[in-house]
């Protein structure tokens, strides 16, 4: 009931405030900037006592450091700062510009320092987290010594750092204080009048109204904006009700404020999304495809970023996981020869062939038409000496229920590892005990660990604000908004050259992470992060982390 009423209020806010939500950080100067210095392990820190209403952004600005620098030495502040809390602020000395370097295997601090004509102390002062050791894949700051006219010395960083050939540099920018962001989301405002307020207490009835379908995503975005505001980011969020009707969209795109956007999230459906991409391209506005798995929109559109990995990426991750962990096992591909499943079957076979250099005479997989051969056809390929990898394509819950139960009968004699489709997780009639016996593995683009403190913190905030539990769309809205707006804040509107996996600010998402490849051939970027989990001890357990 509370959530429905809040939604109605939200709708009126959109209508009467021209769909603009402004969240801006206050720039209050500090009255208690500290001169007290503490030396820890040879490093100097100011000790700052947090006063009421002070923000990390204001504190960082006063001490002329970044918010990330404060968080790196005060990890507890990532959950928010509290009145009277004492923060350590690194004494940075003279201002330095920085570039960034990705640590490769076998690299040492001494070698990196020598490459950039610095000392090890220069690196550790700029990167206090290095006191915990150097890690492969870690992104570290490289302070650049400057002359009086502020020109960088002649440093030649390697290709794997933030400088990319022929694309300009990716030095973090503070060129803007407020960003305009459009969220084009289907809210179905015209359906609000179909909501029977007399039955508002019947939760399931009003949730079936279309207006509530994507509302949780919007709520997740609001929670992300709240967190980003705490970190000093100011955003004008323009919310537009964009459905499948492209005629209405054309009218919307005539609004003059659309041209002022620094980033557009959505639309959620393919046809309006294509039109927005076409509109945004000449204006150099980056567009986020938030929920679509269709990567065809990326062709010839370098300003587009697909947050959800396509089916190809998901199957490729599955194949790589199998090849890496079970290189000597044969793979049994099972399907019912149903037309809608065949493209997925052929795609997986193509991927496996590419991984084994198309050796037709020695394919690592066997194909079983279950509707003709049944379980006998599967069993004939079983080995008693190694794991039997079975990948099954079907969307039929009744079939899966019987299939998993019957397959589990062989688990006492054979080592079985079954891969199913992501939506098998929603099947309520498949017994968990059987799924564990066949070691059921599922790929996912969204895995929420409710034992993660960051997840429980968001759940708590959501309950306090919306009086219910968040669904997956809340987490997806939060992750996508927090990640892309953080990139926007760090690199500015032209972040497309800086978002590859070896350049981004690392972000540990609540439901997913983001792993983008470098853009080539005028093609947009697709998230390559896919998780794989299995059923174990009557719960879902992550077995990879999107590698």
Beta strands, then each sheet from edge to edge (+ up, - down):
strand 1: 20-23
strand 2: 37-40
strand 3: 43-49
strand 4: 86-90
strand 5: 97-102
strand 6: 139-144
strand 7: 178-185
strand 8: 234-241
strand 9: 263-266
strand 10: 286-289
strand 11: 304-306
strand 12: 331-335
strand 13: 365-369
strand 14: 388-393
strand 15: 416-420
strand 16: 441-444
strand 17: 525-526
strand 18: 531-536
strand 19: 539-542
sheet 1: 1+ 8- 7- 9- 10- 11- 17-
sheet 2: 2+ 3- 4+
sheet 3: 5+ 6-
sheet 4: 13+ 12+ 14+ 15+ 16+ 18- 19+
end
